[in-house]
Amino acid sequence: MAGESKGQITPAQEDEVNRIMTTFILNPFEILNLNFNATKRHVSNNYHRIAALVHPDKCSHTSARTAFERAKNAHDTLMDNSTARNYVSIIGQVKEQIQKEKRSEIMSHRRSELYNSLTNNRETEELDEQTLEQRLQEKIDELVQQYEFTEPFTELWKSRVRKVLVRAQWAAQRMEEFEESKQDRKLLKHSRKLARMELEQQKQELWEQEQDDRINTWQEYKKQNLDLKNRKRLIQIEAGGESSTIPSDIERVPTRYQYPDGIGNMGFDGNEDFTKRPEFQ
């Protein structure tokens, strides 16, 4: 029991809190203790009646605040046209399905009985088959409407609506989980992309930092290779007994062509243009 300013919990308060806390939470009509065909005026009237009992400022029940919040959420849901339309649509579809099932049951089990009752009636005994069939359908519609005001129909309707709402809630949760998972995959993909970009940037920075070292290493390698070639050349020259240096001021004179043996015996001169000789004219 809470503060003394709230006083003792009345039986009406305790009953209403317990009713709300044990009511199917997904159906706002049930939380506000409304029929499925209730209007907005009924929604408002029932909400204010319930709030006067379970409001935490007026009720010291330990679950009063939770009960009041559920009642308020149910009221807000049914007073909003968009959300109320969803519930009304679900409830209406379930009702139509139950009506079809009841009509089918009557047609299967009571058609002959109803048809005979029409043909045995003096008022309808002279009617043609088409008119009789029409009267039969009207009688079946009347029986279906009567069934809608019975307790079994109300309980079945309520039970079917609960099942549909549970499936809808489960589907909504799965969709939400899927969207969250999809978003997580996008974030993971983006984080991996950033990691790859950062790694590439680090590689580029490292390459640029080591560029001077690579150039110096290559230049040192070329220098060592040139020194090695010079040493080998010097060794070859010294092994041949020649001077390692060649004077740059020596004038190189082309040697006269030496003809093979026998050419000179023909009287050719190495400096003569033999094509001008008489025997070649």
Secondary structure by P-SEA (a helix, b strand, c coil): ccccccccccaaaaaaaaaaaacccccccccccccccccaaaaaaaaaaaaaccccccccccaaaaaaaaaaaaaaaaacaaaaaaaaaaaaaaaaaaaaaaaaaaaaccaaaaaaaaaaccccccccaaaaaaaaaaaaaaaaaaaaacaaaaaaaaaaaaaaaaaaaaaaaaaaaaaaaaaaaaaaaaaaaaaaaaaaaaaaaaaaaaaaaaaaaaaaaaaaaaaaaaaaaaaaaaaacccccccccbbbbbccccccccccccccccccccccccccc
